[in-house]
């Protein structure tokens, strides 16, 4: 079982930046697709970004392309989300998640495809 712990959230002004971290413990972190999702009050959880076990392949939601960057350091069992040019509509709880099955070339974007979730970290962007 993998445990995921997010950190790095906080309050930032419009146009600012934050870098979220997700530390994994337990089973082999480097073997799995990892993703970031977010959930704003009253809304469904939505896909933000994900990457392959090696980190060479990535996938982003259209609204995050060019502003957010996902990366991972397998030696540190950590995945990151660099968020730039933040907007008030980016305000949400951000969750890290893992797909606990052998990588077959597909980077998942649906919440139902992810097996393990962190507890989330709040990001608030003030206008």
SETORVO-216517 format. One record per atom (N, C-alpha, C, O, CB): residue in one letter; x, y, z. Coordinates in pm, whole numbers, plus 50000, padded with zeros to 5 digits. Glycine has a CB too. Example, Ala and Ser with C-alpha at 12.3 -4.5 7.8 and 13.67 -1.06 7.14 Angstrom:
A513194943150780
A512304955050780
A513204967050780
A514244966850846
A511314955350905
S512854977550708
S513674989450714
S512905000350787
S513415011450804
S514084994050572
END
This chain:
X500854988050000
X500005000050000
X500885012450000
X501855013250075
X499045000150123
X500535022049915
X501245034749908
X500475045049988
X499255046049976
X501445039349761
X501175052650067
X500575064050136
X501085076850071
X502275078050041
X500895063850290
X500195086250049
X500535098749982
X500225110550074
X499155111250134
X499755100249848
X501185119650084
X501005131450169
X501375143850090
X502515145550048
X501865130350298
X500385152550069
X500615164849995
X501065176050090
X500755175950209
X499355168949920
X501795185550033
X502185197450107
X502435208650007
X502495206449886
X503455194850194
X502575220850059
X502925232149975
X501765241449940
X501975251749876
X503505227149851
X500565237949982
X499445246849956
X499515259350041
X500335260550131
X498145239649981
X498635268750010
X498605281150087
X497805291850017
X497055289249923
X500005286050114
X497995304150065
X497305315750009
X498275323549921
X499395326449963
X496725324850121
X497855326949800
X498705334249707
X497845344149630
X496645341949611
X499455324549610
X498445354849586
X497715364849507
X497625360649361
X498415352449313
X498395378549520
X496665366249292
X496525363749148
X497845366749077
X498475377049101
X495365372349088
X498225357448990
X499485358948918
X500675352648989
X501755351748931
X499755373348896
X500485348349111
X501565342449187
X501805327849153
X501155322249064
X501295343749333
X502735321749226
X503125307849202
X503145299949332
X503355305449440
X504495307349135
X502925287149318
X503075277649428
X503615264749372
X503375261449256
X501715275449503
X504345257349455
X504815244149416
X504325234149518
X504695234749636
X506365243649404
X503505224949473
X502985214449560
X503895202249552
X504505199349449
X501535210749520
X503975195249664
X504725182849671
X503825171749719
X502885174049795
X505955184249762
X504125159749676
X503405147849721
X504445137249752
X505085131849662
X502365142749613
X504595134149878
X505555124149921
X504875110649935
X503815109549996
X506215128250054
X505495100549878
X504925087049881
X505765077949967
X506995078849970
X504805081249739
X505095069150036
X505795059050115
X505125045650092
X503985045050048
X505805062750267
X505855035150121
X505275021850103
X505865014749984
X507085013249973
X503775022850088
X505005010449893
X505445002349781
X506205010549677
X506365022649693
X504264995549717
X506645004249572
X507525010149473
X506845021849402
X505995019949315
X507964999749371
X507235033549440
X506655045849385
X506955047249238
X506095051449160
X507165057949460
X508175043849199
X508635046749064
X507965038348956
X508215040548837
X510105044649057
X507125028948992
X506495020048895
X505135025048846
X504545019148755
X506335006448954
X504635035948905
X503225039348883
X503015053148824
X503785062448847
X502485038349011
X501955054148747
X501465067148702
X500995075048823
X500305069748910
X500325065648597
X501385087748827
X500965096648935
X500205108548876
X500505113048765
X502195101549017
X499245113448950
X498455124548900
X498105134549007
X498165131649127
X497215119448837
X497725146248963
X497175156649049
X495745159749004
X495465160648884
X498075169649046
X494865161249101
X493485165049079
X493165176749172
X493935179849263
X492515153049104
X492045183149148
X491615193749239
X490105193849251
X489385189049164
X492125207449191
X489655199349362
X488215200049387
X487885213249454
X488325216049565
X487745188149473
X487095221249385
X486635233949439
X485305231749512
X484605221949484
X486485244649327
X484955240549604
X483695238949678
X482495237949584
X482315246149495
X483495250549774
X481675227749606
X480475225949526
X480705220349388
X479765219349309
X479805238749513
X481935216549357
X482245211249225
X482815197149236
X483255192949343
X483235220349152
X482795190049124
X483365176649121
X484895177549115
X485465187549072
X482815168649001
X485525166949159
X486965166149149
X487355165449002
X486755158048924
X487515153949228
X488375173348964
X488765173748824
X490265170948806
X491085173448894
X488415187348764
X490565165848690
X491935162548653
X492745175148630
X492275184748570
X491965153648528
X493985174948680
X494905186148658
X496045181648567
X496255187348459
X495465191448794
X496785171448611
X497945166848535
X498345152948584
X498005148948695
X499135176748547
X499085145748499
X499605132648538
X500855129848458
X501125136248356
X498535121448516
X501635120148507
X502855116648434
X503175101948450
X502725095248543
X504025125048481
X503975097148357
X504365083148352
X505345079948465
X505865089048530
X504995079748216
X505595067248489
X506535063448595
X507915069648579
X508545073248678
X506675048548600
X508395070848457
X509715076948436
X509675092148443
X510695098548466
X510275072748302
X508485097748422
X508335112248417
X508495118148278
X508325130148259
X509315118648508
X508835109748182
X509085114948047
X507805118447972
X507815127047884
X509875104847967
X506715111848006
X505445114647940
X504505121448038
X504365117148153
X504795101747884
X503865132147993
X502965139648079
X501635142248006
X501525141047884
X503615153048123
X500655145748087
X499345149148032
X498755159948121
X498865159348243
X498405136448024
X498115170048059
X497545181248132
X496095183648089
X495715181047975
X498375193748111
X495315188748182
X494015194248146
X494255206848063
X495225214048086
X493145197248273
X493385209347968
X493595220547875
X493775233847947
X494595242047906
X492435221547779
X493035236048053
X493075249148121
X494365251148200
X494655262348244
X491885250448215
X495145240548220
X496385241448296
X497625241748207
X498725244848254
X496465229948391
X497455238448080
X498615237947991
X499305251647985
X498655261947970
X498195233547850
X500615251347998
X501385263647991
X501525270748124
X502385279448139
X500775272647894
X500695267348221
X500785273648354
X501275263948460
X502005267848551
X499425279148395
X500885251348449
X501255241248549
X502265231448489
X502235228548369
X499985233548598
X503155226648574
X504135216648532
X504195205548635
X504415208148754
X505525223048511
X503995193348591
X504105181848679
X505465175348659
X505965174748547
X502955171748654
X506045170548767
X507345163948759
X507445154148876
X506615154148966
X508525174348762
X508475146048871
X508685136448980
X510155133949001
X510965135148909
X507955123248952
X510495130449123
X511835126449159
X511705112649223
X511375111549341
X512535136849255
X511965102349145
X511765088749197
X512745085149307
X512465076649391
X511885078649083
X513885091649309
X514855089049416
X514335094249550
X514715089249656
X516205095649382
X513475104249543
X512905110049664
X511455105849686
X510805110349781
X512995125149658
X510955097049599
X509555092549610
X508595104349618
X507675104549699
X509385083649734
X508815114149533
X508025126349539
X507585130749400
X508345129949304
X508825137549608
X506345135449392
X505845141549269
X505495156049301
X505065159149412
X504595133849213
X505695164749203
X505535179049223
X504515184749124
X504255179149018
X506875186249208
X503945196049164
X503105203749073
X503505218449088
X503185224849188
X501575201549102
X504195223548988
X504555237748986
X503415245348921
X503035242448808
X505905240148910
X502875255048992
X501735262648943
X502115277348931
X502475283749030
X500505260949035
X502035282548811
X502375296548784
X501155303948732
X500165297848691
X503535297548683
X501235317148734
X500145325648683
X498795321348741
X497825319548668
X500095325048529
X498765319848870
X497565314848935
X496415324748926
X496595336948928
X497845311449080
X495225319048917
X493995326948904
X493045323349019
X493175312549077
X493305324448765
X492115331949051
X491155328649158
X490415315549131
X490065308449225
X490155339849174
X490175312449006
X489465299948973
X490325287448994
X489825276248981
X488995300348829
X491585289249027
X492435277949063
X492285274149211
X492835264149256
X493895281249034
X491525282149284
X491295279149425
X490575265849441
X489515263749383
X490485290349492
X491175256849519
X490635243449536
X491505235749634
X492575240349674
X490555235949400
X491015224049672
X491855214449741
X492515205949633
X491845200649545
X491035205549842
X493825204749640
X494585197249540
X494985183749599
X495515182849710
X495835205249495
X494725173349521
X494975159749564
X496005152949473
X496015154849352
X493675151649566
X496865145249536
X497795136649466
X497185122649462
X496515118449556
X499205136749535
X497425115449353
X496865102049341
X497795092949262
X498625097649184
X495485102549275
X497625079949283
X498475070049218
X497635059249152
X496575055449203
X499455063849319
X498115054349038
X497495042948971
X498325030749004
X499445029248955
X497405045248815
X497785022049086
X498545010849141
X498474998549051
X498044987849094
X498045007449279
X498915000248927
X499004988848837
X500124991248738
X500575002548718
X497674986448764
X500584980348676
X501734981148587
X501454990748472
X500404990148408
X502084967248533
X502414999348448
X502285009248342
X502275002348205
X503114993948175
X503445019548349
X501265006348123
X501135000447990
X501085011147883
X500555008847774
X499874991747982
X501635022847912
X501725033447814
X500615043747819
X500595053147739
X501755027547682
X499695042047911
X498555051147917
X498655059948041
X498915055048151
X497225043347917
X498445072948023
X498425082348135
X496975085948161
X496315091948076
X499285095148105
X496475082448276
X495055083248308
X494645097248352
X495425104648411
X494715073248415
X493385100648322
X492855113748361
X491545112848438
X491025123048482
X492665122348240
X491005100948453
X489735099248523
X489985095648670
X490865087648700
X488885088448454
X489215101648758
X489385098848902
X489185084048931
X489845078549020
X488405107148985
X488285077548858
X487985063448884
X489155054248853
X489175042748897
X486795059248804
X490125059148777
X491255050848739
X492385051148843
X493345043448833
X491785055348605
X492275059748939
X493295061249043
X492875053749169
X491725054549213
X493545076249074
X493845046549226
X493545037549337
X493795043749474
X493085040949571
X494355025149324
X494815052049480
X495265057149609
X495325072249605
X495785078149507
X496645051349646
X494845078549713
X494745093049719
X495375098449847
X495385091849951
X493275097449710
X495905110549835
X496335117649953
X495175124950017
X494035124149970
X497455127349919
X495465132150124
X494415139050199
X494105152850143
X493085158750179
X494825140350344
X494955157850055
X494725170649991
X495405182250060
X495695181750179
X493265173349984
X495665192749983
X496235205050036
X495485216749974
X495235217049853
X497775205950006
X495145226450057
X494325237750012
X495175248149941
X496225252249990
X493585244150130
X494695252349826
X495305263549753
X494225274249737
X493145271649685
X495865258949612
X494555286349783
X493625297349773
X494305308849699
X495375313449738
X493135301849912
X493675313449592
X494215324449513
X493305336549531
X492125336149496
X494345320549362
X493855347049586
X493065358949612
X493125368349493
X494125369049422
X493565366049739
X492035375649471
X491955384749357
X492425398749395
X492425407749311
X490535385349302
END
